[in-house]
Amino acid sequence: MAIQLIFNPTDQDLTSQSKMWGCPDLPDSLPYPVAQYEDEGEIYDNPLTFICQIRCEDIAALDPEGLLPHTGMLYFFGEVDYFLGHREYYSPGMGEWSDNDFRVLYSPTTTDLHTHRLVDDEGNPLTRDAERITFAACDDKEAGFKLLGHPFFDEIEEQYPGWRSLLQLDCNDDWNLQFYDCGMLCFLTDDKTVKCYLHSF
């Protein structure tokens, strides 16, 4: 079994809650993750796009094997702006992404968190509006947005035998999120390492 992510637009404050997009709520011990790029010999830090945070107690009942923590918060970041329709931005492309292109972070606590807001030069938010995430059981190889189980694409599972899907992202017209030709982005784990892989039809 796997855990389906269900998205619920809301005007409510989602600080320290499970949410898609918006701004991450991080403890002081976790700095906002950045990707490093070189331009004409200079190294620059570029904030990775916040994808979602998962309050682990929300999924505990749907994870009887304890494959994920049942307390604390999981965070997912990645270079997905290109796939949100911003074609002027960098794309990591198909296949396995480099460690520079994504991060998965974990906080053992969901209290004393601080919201990190990214804004442009005029003070306008650089993020999509946050949406509440609720959860339900789904099939192991379900398409769509899910935690755990196995990747929908057999090709990804063949590439990483014995690994499981940590988080699977699908295309979504409401967000203008398109991974090339009906593709999916998968965060994968073997319990020691996390990788990120993009595959499409």
C-alpha positions in Angstrom: 0.0 0.0 0.0 0.9 3.6 -0.4 -0.4 7.0 0.8 -2.2 9.3 -1.6 -1.8 13.1 -1.3 -5.1 15.0 -1.6 -4.9 18.8 -2.0 -7.3 21.3 -0.5 -7.1 25.0 -1.3 -7.7 27.1 1.8 -7.4 30.5 3.3 -6.5 29.1 6.7 -3.0 29.5 8.2 -1.1 26.3 7.4 2.0 27.0 9.6 3.4 23.7 10.9 0.8 21.8 9.0 1.1 19.4 6.0 1.0 21.6 2.9 1.9 21.7 -0.8 3.7 24.8 -2.0 3.6 28.0 0.0 6.6 28.6 2.4 8.4 26.0 4.5 8.2 26.1 8.3 11.7 25.1 9.4 13.5 24.8 12.8 16.6 26.9 13.4 18.7 23.8 12.9 17.7 23.5 9.2 18.8 26.3 7.0 16.8 26.9 3.8 18.4 24.6 1.1 20.1 26.1 -1.9 21.6 24.9 -5.1 25.1 26.2 -6.0 25.9 27.4 -9.5 29.0 28.8 -11.1 29.0 31.8 -13.5 32.2 33.2 -14.8 34.2 31.8 -12.0 31.8 33.0 -9.3 29.8 30.6 -7.1 26.1 31.6 -6.4 23.5 30.1 -4.1 20.0 29.8 -5.5 17.2 28.8 -3.1 15.6 25.5 -4.1 11.8 25.6 -4.7 9.8 24.4 -1.7 7.5 21.6 -2.9 5.8 20.3 0.3 6.1 19.5 3.9 4.5 16.4 5.6 3.6 16.4 9.3 4.4 12.8 10.0 1.7 12.3 12.6 -0.8 12.9 9.9 0.3 9.7 8.0 1.1 7.5 11.0 -2.1 5.5 10.8 -1.5 4.9 7.0 2.0 3.6 7.6 1.6 0.5 9.9 5.1 -0.8 8.9 6.7 2.4 10.2 8.6 3.1 6.9 8.5 6.8 7.6 8.8 8.6 11.0 5.5 9.0 12.8 6.6 12.3 14.5 8.3 15.4 13.2 8.2 17.0 9.7 9.5 15.9 6.3 10.3 18.6 3.7 10.8 18.2 -0.1 12.6 20.8 -2.3 13.6 20.7 -5.9 14.4 22.5 -9.1 10.8 22.4 -10.4 10.2 26.0 -11.6 10.8 25.1 -15.2 8.1 22.4 -14.9 5.7 25.0 -13.5 5.8 26.9 -16.7 8.8 29.1 -16.1 10.7 28.1 -19.2 13.4 30.7 -18.6 14.6 28.7 -15.5 17.0 25.9 -15.4 15.7 22.3 -15.9 17.6 19.3 -14.4 16.2 17.2 -17.3 15.2 13.6 -17.6 16.7 10.8 -15.6 18.5 11.0 -12.3 19.0 14.5 -10.9 22.2 15.6 -9.2 22.3 16.1 -5.4 22.5 19.8 -6.2 19.0 19.8 -7.7 16.9 18.6 -4.8 16.8 18.1 -1.0 14.8 16.0 1.5 15.0 17.3 5.1 13.6 16.1 8.3 12.9 17.8 11.6 12.1 15.7 14.7 9.9 18.4 16.0 6.9 20.4 14.7 7.1 23.2 17.3 9.2 26.4 17.3 9.3 26.4 13.5 9.9 29.6 11.5 8.3 30.3 8.1 10.8 31.1 5.4 9.3 33.5 2.8 10.9 34.1 -0.6 10.0 37.4 -2.2 11.1 39.4 -5.3 12.7 42.9 -5.2 9.2 44.4 -4.8 8.4 42.2 -1.8 5.9 40.0 -3.8 5.9 36.3 -2.9 7.8 34.0 -5.2 5.7 31.0 -4.2 2.4 29.5 -5.1 -0.4 29.7 -2.6 -0.2 26.9 0.0 -2.7 24.1 -0.2 -3.6 21.8 2.7 -2.6 18.1 2.2 -4.8 15.3 3.5 -4.1 11.7 3.1 -5.7 8.4 2.1 -4.6 4.8 1.4 -3.9 4.0 -2.3 -2.5 1.2 -4.4 1.2 0.5 -4.2 1.9 1.5 -7.9 -0.8 4.2 -8.1 -0.2 7.1 -10.5 -0.6 10.6 -9.1 0.8 12.2 -6.0 1.7 9.7 -3.2 4.1 8.7 -0.5 5.7 5.3 -0.3 4.8 2.3 -2.5 6.7 1.9 -5.8 7.1 4.2 -8.7 4.3 4.1 -11.3 6.8 3.7 -14.1 8.3 0.2 -14.3 11.4 1.8 -15.9 12.2 3.7 -12.6 11.9 0.5 -10.6 14.1 -1.4 -13.0 16.7 1.4 -12.6 16.6 1.1 -8.8 15.7 -2.4 -7.8 14.9 -2.7 -4.1 14.2 1.0 -3.7 10.8 2.4 -2.9 9.1 5.6 -3.7 9.4 8.2 -1.0 7.4 10.9 -2.8 5.9 10.8 -6.3 4.8 13.9 -8.1 2.5 13.9 -11.2 1.4 16.5 -13.6 -1.3 18.9 -12.4 -3.1 21.3 -14.7 -4.3 23.5 -11.8 -0.7 24.4 -11.1 0.5 24.3 -14.7 2.8 21.5 -13.5 4.0 19.4 -16.5 6.9 17.0 -16.4 7.5 16.9 -20.2 5.2 14.4 -21.8 3.0 13.2 -18.9 6.0 12.4 -16.8 6.4 12.0 -13.0 9.1 13.0 -10.6 10.0 10.4 -8.0 12.0 10.9 -4.8 13.4 7.4 -4.1 15.0 5.8 -1.0 16.8 2.6 0.0 16.6 3.8 3.7 20.2 5.1 3.5 20.2 7.4 0.4 17.6 9.5 -1.4 17.7 10.0 -5.1 15.4 12.0 -7.5 14.5 10.7 -10.9 12.3 12.1 -13.7 10.7 9.8 -16.3 8.0 10.4 -18.9 6.1 8.4 -21.5 
